[in-house]
Amino acid sequence: MAKPMNILFITSDQQRWDALGAVNDLVSTPNLDRLKERGMVFERAYTVNPVCTPSRVSMLTGHYPSRHGCFHVGTSLPDAYGPTVGEQLQTAGYDTALIGKAHFKPCYQCEGSLESEPMVHELDRFRSWNGPYYGFEHVELCIGHTSEGHSCGMHYGVWLEEQGIDTSKYFGIHDYQHFGTWDLPQEYHGSHWIADRSIAAIDRSQAAEKPFFLWSSFQDPHNPYVVPEPWASLYDPATLPIPSTEGDEESAATKPPFYKHCYAGEHYGDDPDICGNDAGDVKPLDYLSDDDVRKIYAAYYGMVSFMDFEIGRILDHLEETGLIDSTVIVFTSDHGDMLGSHGLWGKGLPAYEEVQRVPMVVAHPDCVSKGEHSQSLHSVVDLCASFCSIAGIETDVSNQGIDQSAAWTDSAQSVRDWVLYEFQPSEGPFTQRCFIEQKWKLVCYWNRPYGELYDLEADPQQQTNLFDLAEFQDIKNELLHRFISAEMNRSIARPRLAYA
């Protein structure tokens, strides 16, 4: 019997699909490019939700947010929810580990949440505990982003304390608009720690003579946009273009009413069901100068390149130990970042590709299309089913994803005709659903008369909303039919056990 393949799953946090050297010459990611040369880049990969917790829990479970219930940040996945991908791979004999950011629970002042302040700073707890956690036998965790106060807690905080780092000098800035150079030395950065602990997890699995399923979960390039030297100076801001916003505010007049409030920096005042941060942290930052925007891009790209460097250390270790040829490596992110595109920052309700698409690179030892770019549609909800397939097991019947392993080995293969994306911005009745095909994007809102329809081939910037135009009503109706079929397709029917 063939030995099972190892699986290395690498995620970033809030990385745009185009912040990748393989698709953007402005960005230096030589190690993710190494993965491409061993496999493929998938340029049409989508998240299921524009914020962290829902999308990460979908990766963990193979369920959409509307099923697992984590519809926004601030929600919590029940401890007994499952089976998770870790639990399923354990049954196949895998050693399972999660290193870095989980974010399956709230991380802001939520009593009882292991991932929330103040518990994240109870370092004695983490000194003596390494799991199990949601199906992972071994975990070493961190939470938060760069300079935030809670970023220096959990297992990462224990390590910083062991290194003699005075965290009060480097952590405590929670301004999401903060950008520039971070004076934390790079050898104490969370990305360095995640790479170190990932390498240790690989070695631990090998010592146990078991195949590994390792989720290496990096926290960058999420804002605040700060990064240590030399990465802070890697990009010259003067050489970086700023995103065009031409026509965006005018096109907002043809879109649902919350768009115009978003551009005005208002709290979606026309609709009592959505307000403020319920809709994500998307906003205009009109006070930023063009020079500020370029500096933010320089910091953001620096964060990506630093993370890429640390990913390279993990890949080097796989090569040095001879494991790389028996390891499937998947890199992606939980969601994107507007980063000034269309005049907006952050992520949330506006249904733009910059938030919905994510980078994806897969290096499969059996790939016959090495170095190619694929346009096949992918969703992060597919990861659980695909990992189970690689492990040689059938995923749980409740799984809502599709096995993408065939597409990971051959660019001629495409297993999806559509992807679904959903966002429920509050506990009220406002709900957004997107149905996306190669050419079309349809956006619907529960119990609302408006919607959105875009031809992504002719109008990739989504400037022209076709939803109400008479000449596109037949196409809209066809898409609505296919959307309903897709919704029905993802419904779960458990096996019948008896007959009348």
N, C-alpha and C positions, 0 to 999 in steps of 0.2 A: 504494500500500500504506500502511495506517495506521501511524503511528509507534508503536513499542512503548511501553507504559506503564513509567514508572519504578516501582521497588518500594522502599519504606522499611519495614524490619522493625525494630521497637523492642521490646526485652525489658527487663524488670526482673528482680530476683533475690529469690526467696522472698517474693513478694507474694500475699497472700490474694486470692481472687476478689472478696471484698466490700470490699476496701480501695480503693474507687473511688467517686468522687462520684456517678456515674450510678446506683449501686445502694445507696449508703450516704450519707445526708445528713450524717453526722458528718465526712466526709472531703472536703477541698477539692481537687479536681483539675480546674480550669477548662479546661485545655488538652486533657486526655483527653476532657472533655465536648465540646470543640470537634470532636474527631474523631467523637464519637457523632453530632453534628448533621450531619456530612458522610456518615455511614454508620450502623452499628448496633453495639449492645452484645450480645455473646453470653454469656449467663449460665450456659450448661452446657458450658463448655470445660474439658477435663481434660488433665492431664499424663499421661505414660506411666510415671512413676517419681517417688518422693518426694524424690530428691536431685539435685544439680546436673548432674554429668557425664553420667549416662545420658540425662536429658531433653534436655540441650543437644545431645548427639550425635544424638539422634533428630530434633531440629529440623534439624540439619545434613544428615542423610543420608536421612531418610524411612524409616528402619529402626527397629524396636523394639529395646530393649536386648538381648533374647535373640538377636537377629541380629547387631548390631554388636559385641556383647561387652562393652561398658562397663556393667556391672551395678551399679556403686556408685562413689562417689568413691574415688580412689586407683587407678582403672583408667586405661588410656591407649588412645586410638584410634590404630591404626597409621597412619603418615604416608601410606602409599599407599592407604588405604581410600577407596573411592569407587564411583561418582561422587557427589560432594557436590553440594548445591544450587548452590554457587558455580561449580563446574566445569560443571554443566549450563547455567547461565545465561550463562557465558562463551561457550559454543558458539552461543548465540543473539545474541551481539554485545553483551552487557551489560558495563559496567565494574563490577567487584565489589569491595566493601570491607567490612571488619569493624573496627569501632571499639569498644573497651572490653573487656569480659570474654569470653573464649572458654571456658576450662575444659574443653578436650577432652583434657587430660592432667592428671596429678596435680600438686597445687600445694604439697605438703609434703615437703621433703627427699627428693625422688626423683631420683636421679642420671640425667642425660640429658634431663630434662623441661624444655623451654623455659619452661614456666609454673610452675616450682618453685624454691623457695629451694635453693641460693644463686644459681642462674643468673638469677633475675629481677632481682637487684641488680647484674649485670654490665652497667652502663649503656652502656659503649662498644659492646657487641654490638647494642643496640637503637638506638643513634645511627645506625648504618650499615645497618640492616636493616628493611625494611617488607614482607616477604613474598617470594614467595607462601606461603600457609598454608592448607591444607585447601581449596583451590579459590578462595580470595580473593586477587586480584592485589595488593591493598594492605591492610595491617593496621597498626593502632596499638593496642597491647594494654595492659591492666592486669589484675590478678588480686587476689583477696582481698576483704575487706569492711571498709569504714570505717577504723577505727584499727589494724587488724592490721599487724604488721611487714612482711609481704610486699606489702601494698597499695600501697606507694610505690615499686614497682619498675617494670620494663619501660619502655614508651614514656612512660607517665604519669610515672614516676620521672625520666626524662630531662627532661621539661618542668618538673617541680617544681624540679629542679636549676637549670635555665635561669632560673627565676623567683626564684632565691636563697632558696628555702625550706629551712630546717633541718629535715629530716624527723624527726630524733630528738626534736623538741619535740612532734610531733603523732601519730607512729605508733609502734607497739610494744605496744599493749594487745590481747591475744588472748583476753581473757575474754569468752566469748559472752554472759554474763549482764550485762555492763557496759551501762549505759544513761544517757542524759542529754545534756547540752550538750557539743558538741565545739568546742574553741577554734580549730580550723583555720578561717581565713577562708573564706567561701563561694566566693570567686572562685578559690580553689585546690583546691576539692573535685573529686573524680573526676567527679561528674555535670556540673560546669561544663566540665571538660576534654573529656568525651565529646561534649557538645553543640557545643563549638567545633570539634573535629576532624571531627564529622559534617558540619557546615556546609562545612568546607574540602573534604571528600570529594565533596560534591554539586557544588561549584564546579569541582573537578578533572574530574569526569565531563562537566560541561557544556563545559569548555574542550576536551575530547577529542571532543565532539560524539557522545557515546554515551549510551544510556539507562543508568541506574544501578540496581544492586541493592546497597543499603546496609543492613548489620546494625548498628544502634546499640544496644549492649549495656550497659545501666546495671547498677551493682553494688548499688544500694539496692532495697528496704529490709531487706536481710539484717542480722542481728545481727553484731557488737555494735550495739545500738540507740543510736547517737549521731549528732547532726546539728548543724551550725553555727547560730548565730543569723542572721537572726531566726526561722528555722524551728523552732528548739528551743522557742520561746515562742509559737508560732502557736496551739497548742491548750492550753486550760486543763485540766489533769488532773482537777480537781474536777468538770468537766462531763461526763466520759467514763464510761460504764457499764463495769463489769467483767463478763466472761463468766460465765454461770451454770454451775455444776458439779453442780447438784442431780441426784442419781440416777446420776451417771456411774460412781462406784466400785461401786455396787450392780449396775449393768447389766454391769460387767466380769465378773461371776461367770457370765454366760451366754455369754461370748465365749471365744475361744481362750485357753489358759493364760498366754500371754505378757502379756496385758492386765493381769492382777492384779500381775504382777511389775513391769510398767511403772509402775503407780500406786504401788507400794511403793518405787520408785526402785532396784529390784534389777536384776541383770544377767540377766534371763530364765532364772532358775536351773533351771526344770523341763525345759528343752530344751537339751541339750549342743551343738546345732547353731547356736544363736544366743546371742550374748552382747554386752553393752555397746554400743560404738559401731558394731559390725557392723550393728545394726538401725537405724542413724541416730542422731541426737542427741536424740531425743524423750525427755523426762523430766518428772517433776513438779518444781516449784520451790516446795515448801511453805513455805519461809522467807520468801517474798515477802509483804509486807503488801498490803492492798487499795490503799493509797496508792502503793506501788511498782508494782502492776499498772497503775494509771491513768497513772503517769508513763511507763511503757514504751509504753503505747498512744499517749500524746502524742508521744513521740519517734518511734515507728513512723509515725504519720500525718504527722509533720513531715518525715520522710525521703521519704514518698510525695509530699507537696506540693512539696518542693524539687525532686525529680526531675521532677515535672509542669511546674514553672516552666522547667526547662532544656529539656524536650521542647517547650515553647511557643516557645522561641527557634528551634528547628529548623523548626517549623511556620511561624513568622513569615518565616523565610528562604525557604521554599517559596512563600509567598504573594507576597513582595516580588519574587521572580524569575519569577513567573508559572508555576511548575512544579506547583503543588498540584493543579491540575485534570487533570494528566496523570500523577499519582502515586498508586498504591495504597499505603495506609499501614496496617500491621498492628501492633497492640500486644498483647503478652501477657507471661507470666512462665514461669519454668521449673518452679515448684511453689509450693505455699502454705506456711503457717506456722500451727502450732496456736495460738500466741500466747495460751495460757491457756485456750482452749476445751477443754471436757471435763477441765479440771484439768491439761492437758499443755502442754509448750512444745517448740518445735523441730519436727522432722519425722522420719518413720520408719515402722515397721511398722503401728501402729494405722491402720485403713483408714477414716479420717474424711474427710468432704468438705473440711474446712478445709485439708488438705494436698493432696488430689487435684485439686480444682478450681483453675483459674487465671483471672485476669481476661483478657478479650479484647474489644478494640474494633477494628473494621475500617472504614476509610473508603475506599470504592471509588468512583471517579468515575462509574461507571455504576449506582450504587445507586439503586433506586426506592423504598426503604423508609427514607429518611433519618430518624434520630432514634429509630428503633424498637428495642425489646428483643426478641431472638430466644431461644427455648428450644431451638433445634436443637443436637444434640450435635456437639461438636468435639473433636478430639485434636491435640496438638502434632505428632504424627507426620504429620498431613495437610499441614503447611506446605510441605514441599518440593514435593509434587505440585501444590499450589495455585499456588505461585509459578511453576512451570514452565508451567502452563496459562495464566497471565496473560502470560507471555513468549511464548506461542504455540508451545510445543514440547511434545512428549510426554516425560514423565519416564522415566527408565531403568526397564527391565522389572523390576528388583529392588525398586522402591519398594513399600512396604507401606502407604502412606497413601492417602487418598481426596482427589480434587480437590474443594475446598470453594468454589471461586470462584462457583458459581451461588448458594450460600447467602449469599455476601458481598454480593450485589447485590439480593436479593429475600427478604424475611422469610417469604414463603410457601414457599420452597424449604428442604428438609431432605434431606441426602444420606447421613446416618448413622442407623442404628437402634440402634447399640451403640458403646461404646468399651471398649478393653482397657487394663489397667493392670497392671504387673508389678514385682515387687521381689524381688531375690535378696540378702538381707542379708549373706551371707558366702560364702566359697568352698565351704562344705559343701552338704549336700543340701536345706537349707531354702529353699523358694521360695514366694512369694505371687503369686497371680493374681486380678485383679478383672474381672468382666464387669458392665458398667453399662448399663442402659437408662434410658428416661425415668422409669420408676416403680421399677425393681428394681435392687438391687446384690447381686451374688453374689460372695463371696470364698472362694477355694479355696487349699489348702495342699498341696504335693506330699508324698505318702506320709504324710499325717496324717489322723486320723479326724474332726477337727473342721473347721468352716467357719463362714461368716457369711452371713446373708441378711437384707436390710432392705427395707422398703417406704418408699422415699424420699419419697413423697407423704404418707403417713400419719404417718411417723416420720422427719422430716428430720434429727433429732439422733442417729439411729441408737442409740436406747436399748434397743430390743427386738430381740434376735437371734432370727430365726424359723427358723434352719437345722434345728434338731432337733424343732420342734413338729410334731405329727402332722398337723394341719390344713393345713400348708403343704408337705407332701411332694410333692404333684402339681405345685405351682408350682416347687418346687426342681428337680424332675426335668425339667420343661419348660425351665427356665433352663439347666440343665446341658447339655441337648441343643443349645440355641442357642449356648451358650458353645463347645462342641466345634465346631459349624459355623463360628463366628467364627474360632476358631483355625485351622481348615482353610482358611478363606477368605484368611487372610493369608499362607499358605505360598506360596513362590515357585516357579513353573514357567517355566523359560527356553524359548524357542521351539525346536521340534523342527527339526533341520537335515537329517535323513535318515530314510528309511523302510526297513524290512527287506524 
